[in-house]
Amino acid sequence: MTDGEELFAGRKETAVHMPMKVSTQKALTVILAVLSFPFFMAGMINGKEALRMEKSADPEAFLAPAVLAEIPADYPYEAIKAQAILVRSRCCALIEDGVKTEAVIEKLVQEGNSADSTSGHEKILCEQAVRETEDVALVYGGKTVNGPFFRVGNGKTRSGKDIFQNDKAPWLVSVESSWDIDSEEYLSSVSYSPDELAERLERQEENLSEKIFGNDYRERIGAGTLSAEEAAGYFQNMVTDDAGYVTEVKAGDADLAGESLREMLNLPSSCFSVQAVDGKVRFLCKGLGHGAGLSQAGAAAMAEEGKSAEEILRYYFPQTDLQTVSVESDNRPGS
C-alpha cells in the first residue's frame, strides 16, 4: 500500500542545482505540481483488471480506487472517509480551474491501472466511505481547494506560506500534530560516505560537488583526507521554516533549496539535521513527506480516539469549510 507522499519522496526525476532564487522556485514548482494532484494511484481489487472510462462518466465513480491507493494499511474508517473527501476536493478544484472532467477521469484510470492489488475488505470500506461522504469537499472563499496530505510529520504541519513562500494558499495553516511523534516512521536516517555523497551530488549537476567541497575534492577523497566530519560540516548552514523544515542550505559555494536537496539525496523529509556517524554523513530526518496539510499518522490517531472524518479535516484545515459540491465542470460550491 502506498501513500500520497510517495510520488514526492520517491520521484525519479533528476534534481538540478541552481542559484538560490531559481533553485527555490524550481523546488516550489515541483511541490505545487505534486500537491495539485498527489498520487492518484488506484486499482481494482485483483490489481489486474483495468478500469474503463465511458463517455460522460461521473468522476465520483472513480474516487474509491484512488482513496484505496492513497491510504496506509489498516487505516481507521473515519480516516478513510477524510481521505475520500480530500480526493474529491482535488478533483473538484482541478475541474473548477478549467481541467476537463474527462482529463481528470483519464488520470484516475491511468494511475488506477498501475496500482497494486489489495484486500477486498479495504476496497469495500473505500467504496462505503465515498458513498457516505458523497459530494462533500473542502471549500475556502467560495472555491473548492486541494487539501494536501502526507504520511508522517515532525509534530507540526507546514503552512502554505512556509511551503510555497507566498500567500496564495491562506487557508493552509500550520497546526500541531503531536500524534506523529509516536509513529514508527517518525525518525529515520540516510547515510553516505563522503565519496558516495560527492558522487551522488555530482550526478545532479556538473561541478556541484566542486562548489560544495572545493576544487580538490576528488584528490582529497582519493587520499582519504575528506572525512565524514568535514563533509558533514558543509551542510550546517541551514534556514528552516516555522515548522522546522529546511528551506535553504548554504553548502560551500552552493545555494540549495531544502526540497531540492531532499530530492537529490532521496531523503524522506526536508526536516533534517546532518551529522558524522561511523565514518559516514548522516541525514537524520523527522517525518515522511512534505509536511503540509493532513498528516495520515495524525488522522489515524484521531480516528482511533473516536474523532469523525469531519472533525479530523476541520482540525488539519481549520480555515476551510466542508460543503456540498458536485464533481461537474460547471459546478461551484454550494452551502
C-alpha positions in Angstrom: 0.0 0.0 0.0 1.3 3.4 -0.9 0.6 6.9 0.3 0.0 10.3 -1.3 3.5 11.4 -0.5 5.4 8.6 -2.2 5.2 10.3 -5.6 7.1 13.2 -4.0 9.6 11.3 -1.9 10.3 8.5 -4.4 10.3 10.5 -7.6 12.8 9.5 -10.2 13.4 12.9 -11.9 16.8 14.4 -11.5 17.1 17.5 -9.3 19.1 20.3 -10.7 21.2 22.7 -8.6 20.7 26.3 -9.4 21.3 29.6 -7.7 19.1 30.0 -4.6 16.3 32.0 -6.2 16.0 29.8 -9.2 16.5 26.6 -7.2 13.9 27.5 -4.7 11.5 28.5 -7.4 12.0 25.1 -9.1 11.5 23.2 -5.9 8.3 25.1 -5.1 7.1 24.4 -8.6 7.6 20.7 -8.1 5.8 20.9 -4.7 2.9 22.8 -6.3 2.6 20.3 -9.1 2.7 17.4 -6.7 0.2 18.9 -4.3 -2.1 19.7 -7.1 -2.8 16.1 -7.7 -0.9 13.9 -5.3 -0.6 10.2 -6.0 -3.8 9.3 -7.8 -2.8 5.6 -7.8 -5.9 3.5 -7.9 -6.8 0.0 -8.9 -9.3 -2.8 -8.9 -9.3 -5.4 -6.2 -7.2 -8.0 -8.0 -4.7 -5.4 -9.4 -5.1 -6.9 -12.9 -8.5 -5.7 -14.2 -8.2 -2.3 -15.9 -10.6 0.4 -15.1 -12.5 1.6 -18.1 -13.9 5.0 -18.7 -17.1 5.6 -20.5 -18.1 8.8 -22.2 -19.8 11.2 -19.7 -18.7 9.1 -16.8 -19.0 10.6 -13.3 -15.7 11.2 -11.6 -17.3 10.2 -8.4 -17.4 6.6 -9.6 -13.5 6.7 -9.8 -12.8 8.1 -6.3 -12.8 4.9 -4.3 -9.9 3.3 -6.1 -7.9 6.5 -5.7 -8.7 6.5 -2.0 -7.7 2.9 -1.8 -4.3 3.6 -3.3 -3.6 6.6 -1.0 -4.3 5.2 2.4 -1.9 3.3 4.6 -2.6 -0.3 5.5 -5.1 -0.8 8.4 -6.3 2.8 8.2 -9.2 3.5 10.5 -12.6 4.0 8.8 -13.1 7.7 9.7 -9.6 8.5 8.4 -10.6 6.7 5.2 -13.6 9.0 4.9 -11.4 12.0 5.4 -9.2 10.8 2.6 -12.2 10.3 0.4 -13.1 14.0 0.9 -9.6 15.0 0.0 -9.6 13.0 -3.2 -13.0 14.6 -4.2 -11.7 18.1 -3.3 -8.7 17.7 -5.6 -11.0 16.6 -8.4 -13.3 19.5 -7.9 -10.5 22.0 -7.6 -9.0 20.8 -10.9 -12.2 21.0 -12.7 -13.0 24.4 -11.3 -9.6 25.6 -12.5 -10.6 24.6 -16.1 -9.3 21.0 -16.3 -11.7 18.9 -18.4 -13.7 16.3 -16.5 -12.6 13.7 -19.0 -8.9 14.5 -18.3 -9.4 14.1 -14.5 -11.0 10.7 -15.1 -8.3 9.7 -17.5 -5.7 10.5 -14.9 -7.6 8.3 -12.4 -7.8 5.5 -14.9 -4.1 5.8 -15.9 -2.9 5.6 -12.3 -5.6 3.1 -11.3 -4.4 0.6 -13.8 -0.9 0.6 -12.3 -2.0 0.2 -8.7 -1.1 -2.9 -6.6 -3.7 -5.4 -5.6 -5.2 -5.1 -2.2 -7.7 -6.7 0.1 -11.4 -6.8 -0.8 -12.3 -5.6 2.7 -10.3 -2.3 2.2 -11.9 -1.9 -1.2 -15.4 -2.2 0.3 -14.5 0.3 3.1 -13.3 2.9 0.5 -16.4 2.5 -1.6 -18.5 2.9 1.5 -16.5 6.0 2.5 -17.1 7.6 -0.8 -20.8 6.9 -0.6 -21.1 8.2 3.0 -19.3 11.5 2.1 -21.0 12.0 -1.2 -20.5 15.5 -2.7 -18.6 16.8 0.4 -15.4 18.8 -0.2 -13.1 21.4 1.3 -14.1 24.9 0.4 -12.5 28.3 1.1 -13.7 31.6 -0.2 -16.3 30.1 -2.4 -13.9 27.7 -4.1 -13.0 24.1 -3.6 -9.4 23.7 -2.5 -6.9 21.0 -2.9 -6.1 19.7 0.6 -2.6 18.1 0.5 -1.6 15.2 2.8 1.5 13.3 3.8 2.3 10.2 5.7 4.0 11.4 8.9 5.2 14.8 10.1 7.6 16.2 12.7 4.9 17.1 15.1 3.8 20.3 13.4 2.4 20.8 9.9 3.6 23.4 7.5 1.6 26.4 6.3 1.0 27.4 2.7 3.3 30.3 3.3 6.0 28.0 4.6 6.0 25.6 1.8 5.2 27.9 -1.2 6.8 31.1 0.3 3.8 33.2 -0.8 0.3 33.9 0.3 -1.6 32.0 -2.4 -2.9 29.4 0.0 -4.0 31.3 3.1 -6.4 28.5 4.0 -3.4 26.1 4.5 -2.2 26.9 8.1 0.2 25.2 10.5 -1.3 23.1 13.3 0.2 20.9 16.0 0.2 17.2 15.2 1.8 15.6 18.2 0.5 12.1 17.3 3.1 11.9 14.6 5.9 11.7 17.2 4.6 8.3 18.3 4.7 6.9 14.7 7.3 4.2 13.9 8.1 6.3 10.8 8.7 9.5 12.8 12.5 9.2 12.8 14.7 7.8 10.1 18.1 8.4 8.5 20.0 8.3 5.2 23.8 7.9 5.3 26.5 8.4 2.7 30.2 8.0 2.8 32.0 11.2 1.7 32.7 9.7 -1.8 29.2 8.4 -2.1 27.8 11.8 -1.2 30.0 13.7 -3.6 29.3 11.2 -6.4 25.5 11.5 -5.9 25.6 15.3 -5.8 27.8 15.4 -8.9 25.2 13.4 -10.8 22.7 16.2 -10.2 24.8 18.9 -11.9 28.3 19.0 -13.2 30.7 20.7 -10.8 28.1 20.7 -7.9 30.4 18.7 -5.6 33.3 21.0 -6.5 31.2 24.0 -5.5 30.3 22.3 -2.2 33.6 20.6 -1.2 36.2 22.6 -3.1 38.2 22.2 -6.4 40.4 19.5 -5.0 37.6 17.3 -3.5 38.5 14.3 -5.8 42.1 14.3 -4.7 41.0 14.6 -1.0 38.6 11.7 -1.4 41.2 9.6 -3.1 43.7 10.3 -0.4 41.1 9.7 2.3 41.5 13.2 3.7 37.9 14.4 3.2 36.5 13.0 6.4 32.8 12.4 7.2 33.2 15.1 9.9 34.4 17.7 7.4 31.9 16.7 4.7 29.0 17.0 7.3 30.3 20.4 8.2 29.5 21.7 4.8 25.7 21.2 5.5 25.4 23.1 8.8 24.4 26.5 7.4 20.6 26.0 7.1 17.5 28.1 7.2 14.2 26.4 8.4 10.6 27.5 8.3 8.3 27.9 11.3 7.5 24.2 11.3 11.2 23.2 11.4 11.6 22.1 7.7 14.8 23.1 5.9 14.1 25.8 3.2 17.7 26.8 2.3 21.1 25.3 2.7 24.4 27.2 2.1 26.9 24.4 1.4 30.3 25.7 0.4 29.7 27.9 -2.6 26.4 26.2 -3.5 23.0 27.6 -2.5 20.3 24.9 -2.4 16.6 24.8 -1.6 15.8 22.3 1.2 13.3 20.4 -1.0 15.9 20.3 -3.8 18.5 18.7 -1.5 15.9 16.3 -0.3 15.2 15.3 -3.8 18.9 15.0 -4.7 19.6 12.7 -1.7 16.3 10.9 -1.7 15.6 11.9 1.9 12.2 11.0 3.4 11.7 14.6 4.7 13.2 18.0 4.4 13.1 18.3 8.2 16.6 17.1 8.8 19.9 17.6 10.5 23.4 16.5 9.4 26.0 14.6 11.5 29.1 12.4 11.0 28.4 9.0 12.4 30.7 5.9 12.0 32.6 7.4 9.1 29.5 8.5 7.1 27.5 11.6 6.7 24.1 11.0 8.2 21.0 13.0 7.4 18.6 12.4 10.3 15.1 13.1 9.2 11.8 13.7 11.1 8.7 12.6 9.4 7.9 11.2 5.9 6.6 13.6 3.4 6.4 17.3 2.6 4.6 18.1 5.9 1.8 20.3 4.6 -1.9 19.6 5.2 -3.3 16.4 6.7 -0.9 14.0 8.5 -2.1 10.5 7.9 -0.5 9.4 11.1 -2.4 12.1 13.0 -5.6 11.3 11.2 -5.4 7.7 12.1 -4.7 8.5 15.8 -7.6 10.9 15.9 -9.9 8.3 14.3 -8.8 5.8 16.9 -9.7 8.3 19.6 -13.2 8.5 18.3 -13.0 11.6 16.1 -15.1 11.8 13.0 -13.8 12.5 9.5 -15.3 16.0 9.7 -13.5 16.6 13.0 -10.2 15.4 11.5 -10.5 17.7 8.5 -11.6 20.7 10.5 -8.5 20.2 12.7 -6.0 20.0 9.9 -7.7 22.5 7.7 -9.3 24.9 10.2 -9.7 27.8 7.7 -11.9 25.7 5.3 -15.5 24.7 5.4 -17.0 21.3 4.5 -19.6 21.9 1.9 -21.7 20.0 -0.6 -20.3 20.2 -4.1 -20.6 18.2 -7.3 -17.8 16.9 -9.4 -19.0 18.6 -12.6 -17.3 21.1 -14.8 -20.0 23.8 -14.4 -20.3 23.3 -10.6 -19.4 25.8 -7.9 -19.5 25.1 -4.2 -22.8 25.5 -2.5 -23.8 25.5 1.1 
